[in-house]
Amino acid sequence: MVDIERSPSTARAPICTLGDEHRAAIEAHLLALGEQDRYLRFGYAAQDAHVRRYVEGLRFGRDEVFGIFNRRLELIAMAHLAYSLEAAHANVAEFGVSVSARARGRGYGQQLFGRAVMHARNHGVTMLLIHALSENAAMLKIARKAGATIARDGSESECHLELPPADFESHVTELLEEQVAQTNYRLKAHSRRFRRLLGRLFGRTPA
Ligand SMILES: CC(C)(COP(=O)(O)OP(=O)(O)OC[C@H]1O[C@@H](n2cnc3c(N)ncnc32)[C@H](O)[C@@H]1OP(=O)(O)O)[C@@H](O)C(=O)NCCC(=O)NCCS
């Protein structure tokens, strides 16, 4: 397997673990995806109501959701690592991802994949599944580069990636990356509050 956790093609973005407090940001990010992107992400033509139901159904604390924020604290990319509910597949998780159209091609999709792989390994997952439409060249490339086997069934493809067991490095790296991302998030939040204050004081619209 290529070291997907450590092989970004561009600068690394801070990736935060998301929680209940981010539900509104997740909904805004997904609702902003165009028709075709929703089709690629969910595998069907998801309407706004479907997207809202999906967001309401996110099980923080059980599944993991990761996100990348821009400096205005808008969620521009997110990934969902969903653990299997079947006892027989307790070591299996499914990966789904989306990157805002204007933030594509910067390596965010791949970095979120690497982060999810690391987290999954650290939590005993041995097999990662990705359902992708066969036309989804970007997603299939990410999976293929990581060493996944891809079974194509007409318009749909199922990718299976076997994960190596966690080790000291994967645990420490995840811990450090989360700390860096949380610090980065807090700094952006302070900066946003400051810009808003300036806006109120001087009547300027915050950038
Ligand atoms: C799939 C998706 C997440 C990729 O995000 P991204 O941040 O643009 O991808 P990256 O920049 O990390 O690129 C990953 C690889 O795919 C390649 N790639 C990106 N877009 C591509 C495209 N349209 N066609 C072919 N390859 C593409 C990149 O060149 C890169 O390969 P490299 O490392 O060899 O250069 C994004 O296109 C998206 O959100 N699509 C809609 C939702 C979706 O399809 N989700 C996946 C199903 S769960």
The ligand as an ORCA input file, in Angstrom:
! r2SCAN-3c Opt
* xyz 0 1
  C     -13.802     13.135     -5.386
  C     -13.383     14.437     -4.739
  C     -13.622     14.320     -3.247
  C     -11.895     14.695     -5.014
  O     -11.513     15.822     -4.283
  P     -10.241     16.719     -4.663
  O      -9.832     17.449     -3.448
  O     -10.501     17.535     -5.858
  O      -9.165     15.590     -5.033
  P      -7.590     15.718     -4.889
  O      -7.154     17.104     -5.212
  O      -7.177     15.173     -3.571
  O      -7.101     14.748     -6.055
  C      -6.898     13.372     -5.855
  C      -6.351     12.760     -7.130
  O      -7.392     12.725     -8.111
  C      -6.989     13.453     -9.276
  N      -8.176     14.129     -9.783
  C      -8.837     15.152     -9.209
  N      -9.912     15.473     -9.971
  C      -9.883     14.643    -11.044
  C     -10.746     14.463    -12.152
  N     -11.836     15.233    -12.324
  N     -10.424     13.500    -13.043
  C      -9.342     12.710    -12.877
  N      -8.508     12.816    -11.803
  C      -8.787     13.772    -10.907
  C      -5.925     14.420     -8.801
  O      -5.057     14.801     -9.846
  C      -5.234     13.608     -7.726
  O      -4.323     12.695     -8.295
  P      -2.723     12.932     -8.143
  O      -2.460     12.919     -6.659
  O      -2.134     11.787     -8.867
  O      -2.462     14.260     -8.745
  C     -14.183     15.650     -5.312
  O     -14.045     15.654     -6.703
  C     -15.660     15.656     -4.940
  O     -16.042     16.161     -3.874
  N     -16.527     15.103     -5.814
  C     -17.968     15.060     -5.540
  C     -18.306     14.050     -4.449
  C     -17.666     12.704     -4.713
  O     -17.485     12.283     -5.843
  N     -17.359     11.976     -3.630
  C     -16.700     10.667     -3.743
  C     -17.662      9.533     -3.589
  S     -17.894      9.146     -1.900
*
